[in-house]
Amino acid sequence: MPRVWTIVTPENVPLELELANPLERGVALIIDTLITAAVTVPIAAILTALSGAGPVGRVANLGSLDTPLRFLFLYALALPLVIVTYHSLLEGLYGGQTLGKKLMNLRVIRNDGTVPDLAAALIRNALRFVDYMPCTCGIGFTVMLLSAQFRRLGDYAAGTLVIREGRTTPPALPEEELPPMDLQVLTPLAVANIGRLSSEQILALRYFLLRAPQLPQDLREEMAKELASKVANLLWDGNPPENLPAERLIEEVVWLYRQRFG
């Protein structure tokens, strides 16, 4: 059975995210390694040409090495830097996905479900040296296999994990028959704009209504106002009526949306 990571959205909707297993992550890593290995070739070739003579060639006495040896030496130096840079930039700037992860439908996320920023991605990938270097005996894979969330050391340091996309499953809601409802809050404009709301937003509103009776009264009112404010701005083109009864608005919105769209 796939392992999952459960987060609660700001709308208090629990979502179960399927964690990527070590095999899937390994395939993505192979793809990314092939890409970075290919990218490093022209970089090492340029460095080899520059280090043949002059001040660059005198660094570490590189100019005294034969060209093939100099190329291999510079390639070995450049490859780890390219790997860390490649993973950090793509994961930090493009939503937690490298090319390999995108092909495998994987994504790096923070513990709260958000995508990592550049700093978190850099921390996560700087530890690849510890995780995968032969001299550390593959400690990264060992830690990943022992972790309940398949985390390696870089994930623990950066507060991240890797999920498999397309497997996000909110718990099922009971399907009850809709009773008649007299719309007391929604105006014709709001009724006409009900299609602006997404199914995910309606799901969040439904979860609130289900949980509302168990919430403390002050928290219940605060959450209802926050949710109703967001919905009202969409339904009334950013200019909702004042003093809308928040929970009644949510009830009518959910009822009308389900009447229209199921």
N, C-alpha and C positions, 0 to 999 in steps of 0.2 A: 504493500500500500504506500502511495506517495506521502512524503512528509509535508506538513503544511506549517505556515507561519500566519498567525491571526493578528490582524491589526484592527483598530477601531477608528473610523474616519471622524473628522470634526463634527459630522452630523450624527455621530454615535451609531454608525452602521458597522457591524463586525464583518470583516472580509477575510476569507481564508485564501492565502496565496501559496501555490504549490512550489516547494523548494526544488531547485535544480539539483539533480543527483551528480555524484562525482564523474560518472561516465559522460553525461552531457557536457559538463564543464570541461572534461578532458578533451573532447572533440573540438569544442570551441577554442580551447587553448592551442591545440595543434594547428587549427586554421590561422589563428592570430600569429603563432610563431612562424609559420611559413611566410606570412605577409611581412612581418618585421625582418625576417632573414633576407627576404628579397630586397626590401627597402635599404637594408644596411650595405648591400653590395656596392651601389654607386657611391655611397658615403665613404666607405673604406677605400674605394678606388681613387676618389678625389684626394683623400688624406695621404694615400700612398704616393700620388704624383707630387703633392706639395712637400712631402717629407724626404724626397730624394736628394735635395741639396738645400743650401741656404740655412737661415736660422732655424727653420722647422726641422730640417734634417739633423741638426746638432742636438735636438732634444732627445735625451736618452740614447744618443748615438745611433738614431734610426737610419741615418744615411749610410752607415756601414753594412747594413743588412741587405741581402739580396732582395730584389723586388717581390718575389712570391712570399718570402718570409715576412717582409715588411707588411705586405697586404694582409696576411693571416694574423699577424700581431695586432694591427690596427682594427681589423674586423672583429677580433675577440674583445677588444676594448670598447668598440662602438656598439656592439649588439646589445649588451645589457642596458645601456643608456637609451637606445632606440626602443627597446621593449617597454621600459618604464615610462618613457615619454608618450609612446603610442597609446598604451592602456590608460594612462592618467588623463591625457587630453580628451580621448574619445569618451571615457566613462564620466569625466567631470563636465564636459561641455555638450555632450550629445545624449543626455538622458540615460546614462548608465549602460550604454551598449557599445562594444567594439564590433568590428565587422564579423568576427567569429561568433560572438554572442547573438548578433542580429540574425545570422543565418540559422542559428540553433534556437531562436525564439527565447533567449535568456536575457535577463536584465539585472544589473546591480541596483539595489535599493538600500536605503537606510533602515534602521530598525522600525521607524515609524511609517514606513511605506513611501517616503519621498525619495527622489533621486539624489545621489551624492553630488556635492559641489566639487570644485577642482581641488580644494585642500584635502577633503576626505578621500578623493580618488588617488591623490598623490601619496597619502599615508598608506592606503591599501596596497598600492603597487610597489612602493619602495621596499616593502617587506617580501617581495617576490625573491629577492636575493637569498633571504633566509629560508623561504618556503621550498624553493626548487633547486638550489645549488647542490651538486653532488656531495660536497663536503659536509652538508647538514643531513645527509641520509634521507632526503625526501621528507623532512619533517612536516612540510605543508600538507602532503597527501595523508600522512598519518593523523595529523590533527583533524583534517577534514573528515576522515572516516570515523573518528571517535566523537566528532561533534554531532549533536542531535539536529543541528541546522546545517550540516555540511559546511561549516565555516573553516577557513584556514586562518593562519595568524594575522594576515593582513585584514581580514574581515573583522576579527576581534578588535584590532587596534583602531580601525576606522568606524566601527559600529555599523557594519554593512552585512548583507547577505545576498545571495543570488537566487532569483526566482525564475520559474518557467512561465512565460506569458501565455495568455489564453486559457488559463486554468483558475481564474479568480471566481470563487463561488460563494455568494452570500447565502446564509441559511434560508431555507424555504419559508415563506410566509403562508399562513393558513388562507385558503381561498373560500371566503364566505360570500353568500349571496348579498348583493347590494340592496339595502332597504331604500325606499323613497326618501328624498331629502329636499327640503325647501331652501333654496339658495337665498340667504339673508345678507351675506356680506359681498359676494361676488357681483360686480356690476356687468353690464353687457360688454364693456371693453375688456374686462378681465376674462370673461367667458370666451370671448373671441381669441384671446391670446393664450389660452390654456395649452396649446400645442407648443409653446416656447419651452415648456418644462421638459426635461429629459426623463426617461424611465428611471435613471439612477437617482435623480432628485426626488421623484415620487416615492421610490423605495426608501429613501432616508426619512421622508415625512411619515410613511407608514410605520417604520420602526419606532419613530418617536411616539406616535399614537398608541402603539402597543405597549411601550415601556412607560408612558406617562403616568398611569395609575400607581406605579411602584416608586416614582421619583418623589423626593422631598418637594414641598409646594414651591419654595423659592427657586429651586433648580428647574422645576417643571416650567414655571412662568418665564424664567430667563431663557431657557432653550426654545420655548415656543415663540418668544419675541424675536430671537435671533433668526430662526428658520422662517418665520412669517415675513420678516423684513426683506430677506433675500427673494422670497417668492413674490411679494407684493411689488417690488421694483421691476421685476420681469413682466408681471401681468398688467401693471398700470404705466408702462413706458417710463419708469423712473420717477413717477409723480403719484404715489399711492395716496388714498384718502388718509386723513389723520385718525388716530385712536381706533384702528382696526382691532377687533377682538382676535388675538393671535391664534389661539387654539381652534376657534370656530373657523377661521380662515383656512387653516391647515386641513381641517376635516372636509370642508367644502371643496378644496382644491383636489384632494385625494379622491373624493367621491366623483367629481366631474371628470377627472382624467380617466378614471377607471370606466366610467360610463362611455366615454368617447373612444378610448383606445384599448380597453380591456386590462 
